[in-house]
Amino acid sequence: MKALKWIVGTLVVLIVAVLALAFVMMNQGFNRFDQDWSPDVEMVSITDDPMAIELGRFISESHGCQGCHMGDYSGQVMADAPPFLMVAPNLTPGEGGVGATYSDEDWVRAIRHGVRPDGRGLMIMPSEAYYYLSDEETAALVSYLKSLDPVDNPLPEFELRPLGQFIMGVDKAMATAPELMPDRERVTGAIRGVSAEWGHYRASVMCMVCHGGNLQGGQPPNPDSPFAPDLRVVPGWGLDGFREYFETGANPSGRASDAEFMPWDKFAHLGDDEIEALYLYLETID
């Protein structure tokens, strides 16, 4: 009888300890999610110039905005799972769209810093790449998003559920966008054209966040992604092989990339000149 009471008492203590630890981890996770970032936003010159809007359309299509926010930018529920309700918001000025309420500063803050107008960090927002867009291209992207036709699509808010709070409390890999910002300077001064200098700029926005600052391989921010390979192999493909990769997703040896982790299908929007500039830069990497 004493042994049974000891076993029951021990189990109760263990259960209480586990619940207490879970509560602490959930609280820690929620505090990370609810952190007020409020970054200093450096404003850019946003216009309604048709050329700027067209450049913004190019940036949006080639940098994957439609992958989450849909082809008409009306947003979607990306996942309704025990850890979270994952929502890519409606970006248009239609019903339920942030385009109806976002100021120019709100757009820049969300794109470059991954932070909502209320200071909370966004989830699954690749600002760790978009931060490195030039002032010109950031302004153009905002100009384009402000020009979108309204689409009515009310959506729920992102919801971090108790399991998600616990995961954020124990696993740093589940993070808000501002927590993922890498520590490197923007590439500035490059002039748009078919040159290694322009390729360096484009690589700083599109490639370095996954393949590392030296493009010699790295672990992407998405913890589910495989290790991003060393891009010094690319010059061995030849320019034609590099271009074909963005058409098929397969390198010259026939190895295919999973578009979920390497969005070659989105990068195909770059066009021949941008792809050649990237290739010229990759040729310079030791």
Stockholm file with secondary structure:
# STOCKHOLM 1.0

chainA/1-286         MKALKWIVGTLVVLIVAVLALAFVMMNQGFNRFDQDWSPDVEMVSITDDPMAIELGRFISESHGCQGCHMGDYSGQVMADAPPFLMVAPNLTPGEGGVGATYSDEDWVRAIRHGVRPDGRGLMIMPSEAYYYLSDEETAALVSYLKSLDPVDNPLPEFELRPLGQFIMGVDKAMATAPELMPDRERVTGAIRGVSAEWGHYRASVMCMVCHGGNLQGGQPPNPDSPFAPDLRVVPGWGLDGFREYFETGANPSGRASDAEFMPWDKFAHLGDDEIEALYLYLETID
#=GR chainA/1-286 SS CHHHHHHHHHHHHHHHHHHHHHHHHHHHHHHHHTCBCCCCCCCCCCCCCHHHHHHHHHHHHHTTHHHHHCTTSCCEEEEECSSEEEEECCCSSSTTCGGGTCCHHHHHIIIIICBCTTSBBCSSCCHHHHTTSCHHHHHHHHHHHHTCCCCCCCCCCCEECHHHHHHHHHCTTSCCGGGGCCCCCCCCSCCSSSSHHHHHHHHHHHTHHHHCTTSSCBCCSSTTSCCBCCGGGGGGGHHHHHHHHHHHSBCTTCCBCCTTTSCHHHHGGGCHHHHHHHHHHHTTCC
#=GC SS_cons         CHHHHHHHHHHHHHHHHHHHHHHHHHHHHHHHHTCBCCCCCCCCCCCCCHHHHHHHHHHHHHTTHHHHHCTTSCCEEEEECSSEEEEECCCSSSTTCGGGTCCHHHHHIIIIICBCTTSBBCSSCCHHHHTTSCHHHHHHHHHHHHTCCCCCCCCCCCEECHHHHHHHHHCTTSCCGGGGCCCCCCCCSCCSSSSHHHHHHHHHHHTHHHHCTTSSCBCCSSTTSCCBCCGGGGGGGHHHHHHHHHHHSBCTTCCBCCTTTSCHHHHGGGCHHHHHHHHHHHTTCC
//
